[in-house]
Amino acid sequence: MPKDLIGLSARSAVAMLERGDVSPLDLVEAAAARIAEVEPAVNALPTLCLDRAREHAEALMRGERREGRQEPGWLAGLPVSIKDLTDVAGVRTTYGSPIFRDHVPTRSHPIVERIERRGGIVIGKSNTPEFGAGGSTFNEVFGRTRNPWNTSLTCGGSTGGGAVSVATGEAWLAHGTDHGGSLRRPGTYCSVVGIRPSPGRVTRGTANNLFSPLSVHGPMARSVGDVALFLDTMSGWCPQDPLTFDAPAISFSQSVTDARAPRRVAFTADFGGKLVVDRETREICARAVRKFEEIGTIVEGFAPELGDIEEAFMVLRSQHFVVDRELQLATHRDLIKPDIIWNTERGLQQTPSRLAWAERERAAFYRRVAAMFETYDIFITPGAHTPAFDVNLRFPPMVDGRKLDNYMAASTLNAAITLTSCPAVAVPCGFDATGRPVGLQIVAPPRQEGRALGAAAMFEGLVGLDLILPILPRAGTVPA
């Protein structure tokens, strides 16, 4: 029975829970058995809270803790993973940092409170790079998380543990965050679905950068429909986050059910050669996007002019790090990894004039993107510059023959979309010659998550890659 249960989609599992065909405790035990089976190979959920999950399941079975049953995204007792950047009451939460190695919060983050109110059961904390900074998931507290398609490779970052937890069947849904691609790159590397919602769609609750649109919370799952369900769970106004707004009148799950083929799609593999993208990735994505033509969609090559958006992103990201890390740098510098020190000190050295330039550059780029959406319904790019790389590296040393010089250099496909505040869905589209997953990034105008999810669902139906999950971890070697 446990092996059968972990193969269910989240939506099917919730339907079975509601009918009484299975109990929340059945699913917790199925998840626990799967975690014991696969966790030694991947290190995705280093902190478990199974006794807490069992208590929650038993309460639901007694008819308790069901206040949110009529609210959107009711999960009915479905086990989920929570990224270790996000507090869960009574559960060790380290943020991937040795500074907080033994930290146990007394209250959950507002997004966790919402997920649990709406019937989600937390089974564990997923691994993350230190403070979520990095495109490969490792830290000094828990070590490295490995890609289940090839355990010699990275799962991406920073929601790497979350991506692996759903790919392997340890959980049906995973919570994560995204700044420069942290839901989208792990989704691409692990052949699962992740969505970066528009800023304000999901509460960030306790963040110091409450008024910045760069970092957001969002869901991951094995399919677009399951991601839509979890986004319904997460969405809505929160008094602790001033950017949040009400959930839509039409649920995201309904948007997926009612999806229609986009009329016209713009695709670029590399913004006209302005970005370095792995050659095979470009070719796979260019072929995959033509699938839309099978449902009557017009697919055209087009990309808005990038300008100097790569540098603008680094300026604004570095300022974000100053807000988050300046005080810790003064007190715990010896416990903070070099990439975070570099990013924070870069921000501390920036002038007001440089920040003003970055804001003007961001605004100009957004205006070009908005003009694009007057013609095209959807904008599509590769989900990442390159497939998964060596798990022991911080970032890929080269992409398509070009040497990279910092840990964010292979993130511009994602980071450029971050600066537009547009929602973006990472959806699997194939595998390279060595078996590494490749994905698309499907982008819609701001606050149009339903449009992005609908297009992603139609594409998913054409390729069927969601049907091969979950998988058992596979050993392998690093491709040359």
N, C-alpha and C positions, 0 to 999 in steps of 0.2 A: 504493500500500500504506500509507504513513503516514497518509493521511486516513482510510482504513478502520480502522486500528488505534486512532486516537484516539477513534473513536466507540464502541469496545467498552466495556462495563461492566468494572469492576475484576474482578468474579468471572469473567466470560468470558475476560478477558485472562489471569488466573491459570490457568484451566483449559487455555487454549491453550499457555501456557508449560509446564505440567506434561506435556502430550501431546507437546511438541516441535514444535507447528505454527508457533510463532514463537519467537524467542530473546530473552533479556533485552536484547541489543544492538539488535535490531529495534525494541523499544519505546523504548529510550533515544533512538534516532535519530528515531523518529516524534515523540516529545515535543520533541526539539530543533527539528525542522522546524516544529511547531506554535507553539512559543515564538517563533521568529523571525517567524512570520506575524502573531501577535496581540499580542505584548508591547509594541510601540510604541504601541498604542492604549490599553493598560490599566495597564502598570507594576505587574504583580502579583508578578513574580519578579525583583527587581533584581539579585540575586546568583545566578549560575549556577555549577555545578560539574560540567559535562558531561564533562570528561576524567576526573575522579574517578568519575563514574557509569559511564563506559565501562570503566574498569579493574575496577570492581565487577562489571559485567555479564560481562566476559570471564572473571573468576575463577569466577563461577557456572557459566559454560558449560564450564569445565574440570573441573567437579565439586568446586570448592573453596567454602568459606564456606557450606556447607549443613548446619551443625550443628543448626540450628533447624528442619529440614524436618518433623519429626514434632511440632513444637509448634503450639499453636493459632494460627490466623491466618497460616499460611505464605503468603508473597506471591510466591515463586518467581522474583523478578527484576523486580517491577513498580515503575516509577518513581513517586516520591511527592515532595511538597514539604514542607519543614519551616519553621515560623514562625521569623522572625528574632529571636525572644526566646530561642531554644534552640540551644545549641552543637552544631556539627558539626565534628569534628576536621579541621583544615587548611583550613576554609572561613571566609571573612570573616563575622563575626557581630556586628552592631552594636547590637542591641536597639533599633534606631530612634533611637539617641542620638548626637549629635556627640561626646560623651565617649568613645564606643567606635567612632568612625568607622573606625579601622584595626585593630580587634581581630580576631585570628585565633586561636581556641582550639586547644590541642594535644590535647584529649580531648573526645569527644562527650558530650552529656547522656545520662543513663541511658535515657531513652525513645528516643533516636536509636539507641543501642547495641542496644536490644531490637528496634526496627523493622528494623535492618540484619541482626541475627542471624536474624530470621524472614523474610528474603528481600526486604525492601524496598530500593530503590535511590534514594538522595537525588539529585535533579537540580538543586535550587536552594532558596534561602531566600525565603520569602514576606514581603512587606512588612507592616509593622505600625506603629501609632502609637508614639511615643516611650515606651519601657518598657511598651507595651501599654495605655497609658492614653488612652482615647478611643473615641467611637462613630463616628469617621470615620478612615480609614487614610491618614495623611500624617506626614511627619517631615522634619527639615532635612537628613538624609543623602540620602534617595532621592526625596523629593517625594511626590506624591499617587497613590494607586491608584484607578482609575475603574471604575464599574459597567459590565459588558459589555452590559447591556440598554439602557443609555443613558449614554454616556461623559461626559455633563455632570453625572452624579449620583454620589454616594458609593456605595461598596460596603459601607459600615458598618465597624465595628471591634470588637475589635481584630484579629480573624483575617480581615481584609479581603482581603489578598493570597492567602491560602489558599482562600477562597471563590471568588475570581475564577479562580484557577489550575485548579480543577476545572470550573467553569462553562464555561470556554472550551476545555477539552481540553488544557491545558498539562501536566496531571498527572492520573492516575486517582484519586489519593487525596491528601488534605491533612491535615497535622498542625496543631493549633492549641491555644489555651488559652482559658479562660473564667472571668471573675470576675463581671461584672455583665451578661453576655450576649454575650461576645466570640466564641462559636461560633454562637450562636442568631440574633443580629441580622444578621451578614453572610450567614448561610444564608438568612434571610428576604429580605433585600435583593437577593440574587443568584439566588434560586430554586433553591438547592441544599439539601442535608440536613446539619445539624450536630447533634451530641449533646453536651450537658454531662453527663458521667457523675457518679455519686456520688463524693464525696471518698474517696480511697483506691483507687478502681478502677484508676487509671492513675498511675504514679509521677510525682512532681514533682521527684524527685532532688535537685538542688542548691539549691532555694529556701531563702531565709532564713526564710520563714513556713512552716516544715515542719509546724507543729502547728495551722495554721489551715485550716479547710475551705472558705475562700472561693474560692481560685483552684485550678483543675484543668486538666489536659491532656486532649485528646480529639480525635476525628476529624471530618472533613468529606468529603463525596462527592456524586455526582450522584443517588444513590438510597439508600434505607434499607438494602437488602441489602448494598451496598458499604460503608456506614458500619458495619454490624454486623461485616463481615469485618475492617475496620481496627481496630475496638474489640477484637476477639479478638486481633489482633496486639499491641495496646498493653497489654492487661490482665494483671494478676498481681502477686504479692508482689515487693517490691524492698527489699533490705536498707538502701538509702539513704533510704528514705521510711518513717517509722514509722507512717503511717496506712494503708499499702497492705495488701491481703489477697489471698488466692489467687483465681485466675480461677474462674468457675463451672464446675460439672461439665457442664452443658449449654451449649454455645457460643452466643454471640449470633447467629451465622449460623443455627444450628439453631432458635433461638427464632423467628427471622423465618420460616423454612421451615414451622415447626409452628404459626404464629400462628393464634389463634382470635379471633373477634369479641369485643370487650369486652362484658360484660353490660350495664353501666350507665356512662354518661359524664356528668360535670359540665362545663358550659361557662359561661364568663363572658367578655364582651367588654371589660369595664372595672371589674370588681369592684363592680358596683352603682353605677356613677357615681363611685366614689372615685378612679379614675385617669382622666386625660385621654387619649383614644385617638381617632385620626382617624376621622371619621364613616364614610367609605367603607370603611375597614379593618374597622370593627365590622360593617358590613353584609355584606361579602364573607366574613368569618370565620363569621358566624352562619349564612349559607347553606351554607358549605362543611362545617361540622361536622354538618349534617343528613344528609350523605352516609352517615354511620355507620348511619342508620336503614335504609338499603338492605340492610345485612347483619344486621339484627335487633337492633341495639344501641338501648337506651333512652337518649335524649339529653335532659337536663334542665338548665335554667338554675340554677346554684348557684355560690357562691363563699364561701370562708371569710372571716370578718371580718378585714380587713387590720390594724386597729389603726394604730399609727404606724410601720409597718414601713419606710416610705421614709426616715424620719429615722434609724431604727435601723441601716439598711444604711449610710447615710453615716457614722455614728459608727464602725461597725466597719470599714468600708473605709478611713477616714482613719487608724485605728490600724494597719491593714495597711500603709499608706503610710509611717507613721513607721518601722516595722521595715525596710522596703525602701529608703527614700530619705532618712532623717534625716542619715546621714553624708555622702551625696553632696551634699545641700543645703548642708552646711557647707563643702564644698571646691569645688563646681562649680556654684554657684547660677546663674551667668551663662549656663550651657549647658543649663539645664533649663527646659522650657516652663512657662508660667504655670499651667496647669491642675494640673500635678503639684505645683508649689509651693503652690498654694491647698489642695489635698487634704492635703498633708503638714503644713502649718502649722495647718490645721484640727484635725488629729490631735494636734499638739503642745499645742494650747490646751485640749484636753478634760480634764476631771477624772476621777479614778477612779470617782466617783459616776455620771458620765454614761456611762462604759463599762459599769458595772454595770446601769444602766437599759436600755441597748441589749441586753445579754445576756438580761435578763428579758423584754424585748419580743420578742426572737427566739424564746425558748423558748415563750412564750405563743402566738405565731403558729404555731409548729410543732405544738403540741398541737391547735390548731384544724384544721390540715391533716391530721394523723393521724386525727382524728375523722371528717373528710370521707371518707378512704379506707376507713373501715369501711362506708360506703354505696356509694361509687363506685369502680370499677376504675381509672379514668383521669380526669385533670383537664385541661381544654383551655382555652387563652387565645389571643389573637392572638400572633404571634411577635414583633411590635414595635408600638410606639405609632403609628407613622406609616411610610409607604413611604419609600424612599430620597430624600434631599434633595440640595441643591446641593453638589457636590464641594468647593467652595471654603469651605464653612462647617464649623465645629467641631461644631455640633449644630443641629438644626432650631430656628429662632427662635420658632416658634409651633406648637402642635398643637391642632387643633379650636378655634381662636380664643383659646387661652390662651398667654401669653408664658412662655417657659422662661428660667430665670435661671442655670443652670449646665450643664456638659457631660454630667452624669449624669441630668438631669431627665427624659429620655425613655427611661429604662432600667428603670423600676420593675416592669413586667410580668416582666422577666427577673430583676432583682435580688431580688424577693420570693421567687422559687423558689430562687435561690442560697442564701438564708438557711435554707431547709428541708433542704438536702442531698439533695433529690430529684433523680433524673435527669430531663432534659428534652430532647426531640427537636424541633428546628425542621424542619418539612416544608412544602414549597410547597403553596399551596391556590388560587392564582389571580392575577389581575392587575387593577389598578385601571383607570379610564377612560383614563389616559395611558400605560398599558403597564408600569407599575411593579409588580414582583412583590410579592405578599402571602403570608404563611405563617401556619401554626398552631404553637403551642408545646404539645406533648403531654407531660404530666407523669405519672410513676408514683411509688409509694412508694420510699423510700430503698433502694438496691441492687437495684431491680427494673428494671434497664435492659432486660431481655428483654421485660418487659411493655410498656414504652413503645415499644420498637422494633417489637414485634409489632403494636400498634395503629397505629403510623405506617405500617408496611408495608401493612396492609389499606386504610388511607385512600389511600395512594399508588396502590394497585391500582385504586381507584375513580376517581381523577382523571387518572392517567397523565401528569403533568407531567414526570416524569423522562425520558420518551421524547423530549422536544424538545431535550435536551442532548447534546453540547456545542453552543455557539453561537459565531458570529463576533461580535466587538464591533460595536455599533451606535452611530452618532453620534445626538445628539438635543439637545433644549433642556430647560431646567429648567421644569417645569410651574408655572403661576401659583399 
